[in-house]
Amino acid sequence: MISTDIAVIGAGPVGLFAIFEAGLLKMRCHLIDYLPQVGGQLSEIYPKKPIYDIPGYPSVLAQELIDNLMEQAKPFHPTFTLGERIEGLEKRGEADFVLTTNMGTIIEAKVVVIAGGLGCFEPRKPAVENLENFENGKGVNYMILDPEKYRDQKMVIAGGGDSALDWTIYLAEVCSELTLVHRSESFRGAPDSVAKVMALAESGKINLVLNSNLQAVHGNDKLEQVEIVQNRTMEKTVVEADHLIPLFGLSPKLGPIEDWNLNISKSAIEVNTDDYSTNIPGIYAIGDINTYTNKLKLILCGFHEAALMSHSAYSYMNPGVKYTMKYTTVNGVSEF
């Protein structure tokens, strides 16, 4: 049996930052994740994707960010259960929880923090003729693990969100030809990224196809062509392609969390924005898995939520006690 102060469900960037914030308040953390390694979506889906909205980093690769967060949390000696999923949660008394994984591991904690990103997820697949025939290494993928795989290749990306825009910007310098297909004239991503994509299109570095949808894919043993249809004229265009990456987001599934009597809205956990607590005292939800008015699904926002959650968790565990962090300097190095 594992005993800890805070059980963090989810070892993505927000869960990892929660270790640091809790550690500053002298609380021990144990993280549980269904994936076999830490990092969540950043490590599993796009480890080499550049991220542009982390303070102090004009650009940082997803895996580099995870590595830095692990290094930041290292002084607080977190422990991990990886490759296992939390199946059961039981509250005992006023302030103790018992969690059980699918492998039978039992974790006792005073506080539970759900930082599971989108929960269990799978990519949203577009309705495209013959699409499944070219999956599994034949040209159609739903995530980019190694951008060097596409060096000097012909690529089609479909989508209008941040991932589609960011990968278009990055792969414009990698692929021999790159086409971005979007069903509308407006994008859902950051305005700066949109401006960069437009500039790439104007300079001829990418082919931007708007108001269009994927229609079909063709080839023999591997992908050779992507058929695109214009929404208004219904005119069809065929683009030569070695790879197609549809980036239409992920379909979230909360899994066993749905049975924990939490208040849930549209596959997300409702929280109090004072401290990101849920309707069950002692359980918090931070990051993409929670929902509230004006919610922004940004890593940066998850970091903010982790900080407020940690102070609330300390007060929950120590009623009436206010913790003050004390900084000292040893040989010119600040310590806490």
C-alpha positions as CSV (number, residue, x, y, z in Angstrom):
1,M,0.0,0.0,0.0
2,I,1.2,3.5,-0.9
3,S,0.6,6.4,1.5
4,T,0.9,10.0,0.5
5,D,-0.4,13.5,1.2
6,I,-1.7,14.2,-2.3
7,A,-2.6,11.6,-5.0
8,V,-2.4,13.2,-8.4
9,I,-4.2,11.4,-11.1
10,G,-2.5,12.3,-14.4
11,A,1.2,12.9,-15.0
12,G,1.0,15.5,-17.7
13,P,2.5,19.0,-17.4
14,V,-0.1,20.3,-15.1
15,G,0.1,17.3,-12.8
16,L,3.9,17.6,-12.8
17,F,3.8,21.3,-11.9
18,A,1.4,20.4,-9.0
19,I,4.3,18.4,-7.5
20,F,6.4,21.6,-7.3
21,E,3.7,23.8,-5.9
22,A,2.7,21.2,-3.3
23,G,6.4,20.6,-2.5
24,L,6.9,24.2,-1.6
25,L,4.2,23.7,1.0
26,K,5.9,20.5,2.3
27,M,3.3,18.1,0.9
28,R,4.2,14.8,-0.6
29,C,2.8,13.8,-4.0
30,H,2.2,10.4,-5.6
31,L,1.3,10.5,-9.3
32,I,-0.7,7.9,-11.2
33,D,-1.0,7.7,-15.0
34,Y,-2.4,5.1,-17.4
35,L,0.5,5.8,-19.8
36,P,3.8,4.0,-19.2
37,Q,5.7,7.3,-18.9
38,V,5.2,10.8,-17.5
39,G,4.3,13.7,-19.8
40,G,0.7,12.9,-20.8
41,Q,-0.3,14.0,-24.3
42,L,2.9,16.0,-24.7
43,S,5.1,12.9,-24.5
44,E,2.7,10.4,-26.0
45,I,1.3,12.4,-29.0
46,Y,3.6,15.3,-29.9
47,P,7.0,15.2,-28.0
48,K,8.7,17.3,-30.6
49,K,5.9,19.8,-31.1
50,P,7.0,23.4,-30.4
51,I,5.0,25.2,-27.7
52,Y,5.0,29.0,-27.8
53,D,3.0,30.2,-24.8
54,I,5.1,29.1,-21.8
55,P,6.5,32.2,-20.0
56,G,10.2,32.7,-20.4
57,Y,10.4,30.4,-23.4
58,P,9.8,31.9,-26.9
59,S,9.6,28.3,-28.0
60,V,10.1,25.0,-26.2
61,L,9.6,21.5,-27.4
62,A,6.9,19.5,-25.7
63,Q,9.2,16.8,-24.3
64,E,11.8,19.5,-23.2
65,L,9.0,21.1,-21.2
66,I,8.2,17.8,-19.5
67,D,11.9,17.2,-18.8
68,N,12.2,20.6,-17.2
69,L,9.1,20.1,-15.1
70,M,10.5,16.8,-13.8
71,E,13.8,18.5,-13.0
72,Q,11.9,21.3,-11.2
73,A,9.9,18.7,-9.1
74,K,13.0,16.5,-8.4
75,P,13.9,18.1,-5.0
76,F,10.5,17.1,-3.6
77,H,11.0,13.3,-4.3
78,P,7.6,12.5,-5.9
79,T,6.7,8.9,-6.4
80,F,4.8,7.3,-9.4
81,T,2.5,4.5,-10.4
82,L,2.7,4.4,-14.2
83,G,0.9,2.1,-16.7
84,E,-2.1,1.7,-14.4
85,R,-5.5,3.4,-14.3
86,I,-7.4,4.4,-11.2
87,E,-10.6,2.3,-11.2
88,G,-12.0,3.0,-7.7
89,L,-12.1,5.8,-5.2
90,E,-13.4,5.6,-1.7
91,K,-13.6,8.3,0.9
92,R,-13.0,7.1,4.5
93,G,-13.8,9.5,7.3
94,E,-13.5,13.3,6.8
95,A,-10.1,13.5,5.1
96,D,-8.8,10.2,3.9
97,F,-9.2,8.6,0.4
98,V,-8.3,5.2,-0.8
99,L,-7.7,4.7,-4.6
100,T,-7.4,1.4,-6.3
101,T,-5.9,0.8,-9.8
102,N,-6.8,-1.7,-12.4
103,M,-3.7,-3.7,-11.4
104,G,-4.7,-3.8,-7.7
105,T,-2.4,-1.1,-6.4
106,I,-3.8,0.7,-3.4
107,I,-3.0,4.4,-2.7
108,E,-4.0,6.2,0.5
109,A,-4.1,10.0,0.3
110,K,-5.4,12.9,2.3
111,V,-6.2,14.8,-0.9
112,V,-7.0,13.7,-4.5
113,V,-6.1,15.9,-7.4
114,I,-7.5,15.0,-10.9
115,A,-5.1,16.3,-13.5
116,G,-5.9,13.8,-16.2
117,G,-6.0,16.2,-19.2
118,L,-8.8,15.0,-21.4
119,G,-9.1,11.7,-19.6
120,C,-8.8,8.6,-21.8
121,F,-8.8,9.9,-25.4
122,E,-8.8,8.9,-29.0
123,P,-8.4,11.1,-32.1
124,R,-11.5,12.4,-33.9
125,K,-11.4,10.9,-37.4
126,P,-13.0,12.7,-40.3
127,A,-15.5,11.0,-42.6
128,V,-13.1,10.3,-45.5
129,E,-13.5,7.6,-48.1
130,N,-10.8,4.9,-47.8
131,L,-9.2,6.6,-44.8
132,E,-8.8,3.4,-42.7
133,N,-7.1,1.6,-45.6
134,F,-4.1,3.9,-45.2
135,E,-3.7,3.9,-41.4
136,N,-1.1,1.8,-39.5
137,G,2.0,3.1,-41.3
138,K,0.5,3.5,-44.8
139,G,0.4,7.3,-44.8
140,V,-2.4,8.4,-42.5
141,N,-1.6,9.3,-39.0
142,Y,-3.4,11.3,-36.3
143,M,-0.4,12.5,-34.3
144,I,3.2,13.5,-35.1
145,L,5.8,11.8,-32.9
146,D,9.0,12.5,-35.0
147,P,8.8,15.3,-37.5
148,E,12.1,14.1,-39.2
149,K,10.0,11.2,-40.5
150,Y,8.5,13.7,-42.9
151,R,11.7,15.3,-44.1
152,D,11.5,16.0,-47.9
153,Q,8.0,14.3,-48.0
154,K,4.7,15.6,-49.4
155,M,2.4,16.3,-46.6
156,V,-1.3,17.3,-46.2
157,I,-2.5,18.6,-42.8
158,A,-6.2,19.1,-42.2
159,G,-7.6,21.2,-39.3
160,G,-8.0,24.7,-38.0
161,G,-6.9,24.6,-34.4
162,D,-3.6,25.3,-32.7
163,S,-2.1,21.9,-33.4
164,A,-2.8,22.2,-37.1
165,L,-1.3,25.7,-37.2
166,D,1.7,25.0,-35.1
167,W,2.6,21.8,-37.1
168,T,2.1,23.7,-40.4
169,I,4.6,26.4,-39.2
170,Y,7.1,23.8,-38.1
171,L,6.9,21.4,-41.0
172,A,7.0,24.1,-43.6
173,E,10.7,23.9,-43.2
174,V,10.8,20.1,-43.2
175,C,8.5,18.8,-45.9
176,S,9.2,19.2,-49.6
177,E,5.5,20.2,-50.2
178,L,2.9,21.0,-47.5
179,T,-0.8,21.6,-47.9
180,L,-3.1,22.8,-45.1
181,V,-6.8,22.1,-45.6
182,H,-9.4,23.9,-43.5
183,R,-13.2,23.8,-43.8
184,S,-13.6,27.5,-43.1
185,E,-11.9,30.9,-43.8
186,S,-11.3,31.6,-40.1
187,F,-9.2,29.6,-37.7
188,R,-9.7,28.6,-34.0
189,G,-6.0,28.9,-33.2
190,A,-3.9,31.8,-31.8
191,P,-4.0,34.9,-34.0
192,D,-0.1,35.0,-34.1
193,S,0.0,31.5,-35.5
194,V,-2.7,32.3,-38.0
195,A,-0.7,35.3,-39.2
196,K,2.4,33.1,-39.6
197,V,0.5,30.5,-41.6
198,M,-0.9,33.2,-43.9
199,A,2.6,34.6,-44.4
200,L,3.8,31.1,-45.4
201,A,1.0,30.8,-47.9
202,E,1.6,34.3,-49.4
203,S,5.3,33.4,-49.8
204,G,4.5,30.1,-51.5
205,K,6.1,27.9,-48.8
206,I,2.8,26.1,-48.2
207,N,-0.4,25.6,-50.1
208,L,-3.4,26.9,-48.1
209,V,-6.8,25.4,-49.1
210,L,-9.7,27.1,-47.3
211,N,-13.5,26.4,-47.3
212,S,-12.7,22.8,-48.2
213,N,-13.0,19.3,-46.7
214,L,-11.2,16.1,-47.2
215,Q,-13.2,13.9,-49.6
216,A,-11.2,10.7,-50.1
217,V,-7.7,9.2,-50.1
218,H,-6.1,7.0,-52.8
219,G,-3.1,4.8,-53.4
220,N,-1.9,1.3,-53.8
221,D,0.0,-0.1,-50.8
222,K,0.6,3.4,-49.4
223,L,-1.1,6.8,-49.6
224,E,-0.5,8.6,-52.9
225,Q,-3.3,11.1,-53.3
226,V,-5.7,13.2,-51.2
227,E,-8.9,14.3,-52.7
228,I,-10.3,17.7,-51.5
229,V,-13.7,19.2,-52.2
230,Q,-14.6,22.9,-52.1
231,N,-17.5,23.5,-49.9
232,R,-19.3,26.1,-52.1
233,T,-18.6,25.0,-55.6
234,M,-18.2,21.3,-54.9
235,E,-15.1,21.4,-57.2
236,K,-12.7,18.5,-56.5
237,T,-8.9,18.8,-56.3
238,V,-6.4,16.0,-56.1
239,V,-3.2,16.6,-54.2
240,E,-0.2,14.3,-54.4
241,A,0.8,13.3,-50.9
242,D,3.0,10.8,-49.0
243,H,1.3,11.6,-45.7
244,L,-2.0,12.9,-44.4
245,I,-2.4,14.2,-40.8
246,P,-6.0,15.0,-39.8
247,L,-5.8,17.1,-36.7
248,F,-9.4,17.5,-35.5
249,G,-8.8,17.1,-31.8
250,L,-9.4,14.3,-29.4
251,S,-12.6,12.7,-28.2
252,P,-12.4,12.6,-24.4
253,K,-13.7,9.8,-22.2
254,L,-13.6,10.2,-18.5
255,G,-13.7,6.5,-17.8
256,P,-14.3,5.5,-14.2
257,I,-14.2,9.1,-13.0
258,E,-17.8,9.4,-14.3
259,D,-18.9,7.1,-11.4
260,W,-17.3,9.1,-8.6
261,N,-20.4,11.3,-8.0
262,L,-18.6,14.4,-9.2
263,N,-20.5,17.2,-10.9
264,I,-19.7,16.7,-14.6
265,S,-20.7,18.9,-17.6
266,K,-19.9,17.9,-21.2
267,S,-17.3,15.3,-20.2
268,A,-15.5,17.8,-17.8
269,I,-15.5,18.2,-14.1
270,E,-17.1,21.3,-12.6
271,V,-14.9,23.2,-10.2
272,N,-15.0,26.2,-7.9
273,T,-12.6,28.8,-9.3
274,D,-11.6,30.0,-5.9
275,D,-9.4,27.0,-5.5
276,Y,-10.4,24.4,-8.2
277,S,-12.1,22.2,-5.7
278,T,-14.9,19.9,-6.8
279,N,-18.3,19.2,-5.1
280,I,-16.6,16.6,-3.0
281,P,-14.4,18.1,-0.2
282,G,-10.7,17.0,-0.6
283,I,-11.0,16.3,-4.4
284,Y,-9.7,18.9,-6.8
285,A,-9.6,19.0,-10.6
286,I,-7.0,21.0,-12.6
287,G,-6.0,21.4,-16.2
288,D,-8.0,20.4,-19.3
289,I,-10.2,17.9,-17.3
290,N,-12.1,20.7,-15.5
291,T,-14.6,23.2,-16.6
292,Y,-15.8,26.7,-15.5
293,T,-17.0,29.9,-17.0
294,N,-14.4,31.4,-19.4
295,K,-12.2,28.3,-19.2
296,L,-9.1,28.3,-21.4
297,K,-7.5,25.0,-22.2
298,L,-3.9,26.2,-22.0
299,I,-1.0,24.7,-20.1
300,L,-0.4,28.1,-18.6
301,C,-3.9,28.2,-17.1
302,G,-3.4,24.7,-15.7
303,F,-0.2,25.9,-13.9
304,H,-2.2,28.8,-12.3
305,E,-4.9,26.3,-11.2
306,A,-2.2,24.0,-9.7
307,A,-0.8,26.8,-7.6
308,L,-4.2,27.8,-6.1
309,M,-5.2,24.2,-5.6
310,S,-2.0,23.5,-3.6
311,H,-2.6,26.3,-1.1
312,S,-6.2,25.2,-0.7
313,A,-5.1,21.6,-0.2
314,Y,-2.7,22.6,2.5
315,S,-5.5,24.4,4.3
316,Y,-7.8,21.4,3.9
317,M,-5.2,19.1,5.4
318,N,-4.2,21.6,8.1
319,P,-7.4,23.5,9.3
320,G,-6.6,26.8,10.9
321,V,-2.9,26.7,10.0
322,K,-1.4,29.2,7.5
323,Y,1.9,28.2,6.0
324,T,4.4,30.8,5.2
325,M,7.3,29.9,2.9
326,K,10.7,31.0,4.2
327,Y,13.6,31.6,1.8
328,T,17.2,31.4,2.9
329,T,20.5,31.9,1.0
330,V,23.3,29.4,1.3
331,N,26.5,30.2,-0.6
332,G,24.6,32.6,-2.8
333,V,21.9,30.0,-3.7
334,S,18.3,30.6,-2.6
335,E,16.7,27.7,-0.8
336,F,13.2,27.1,0.7
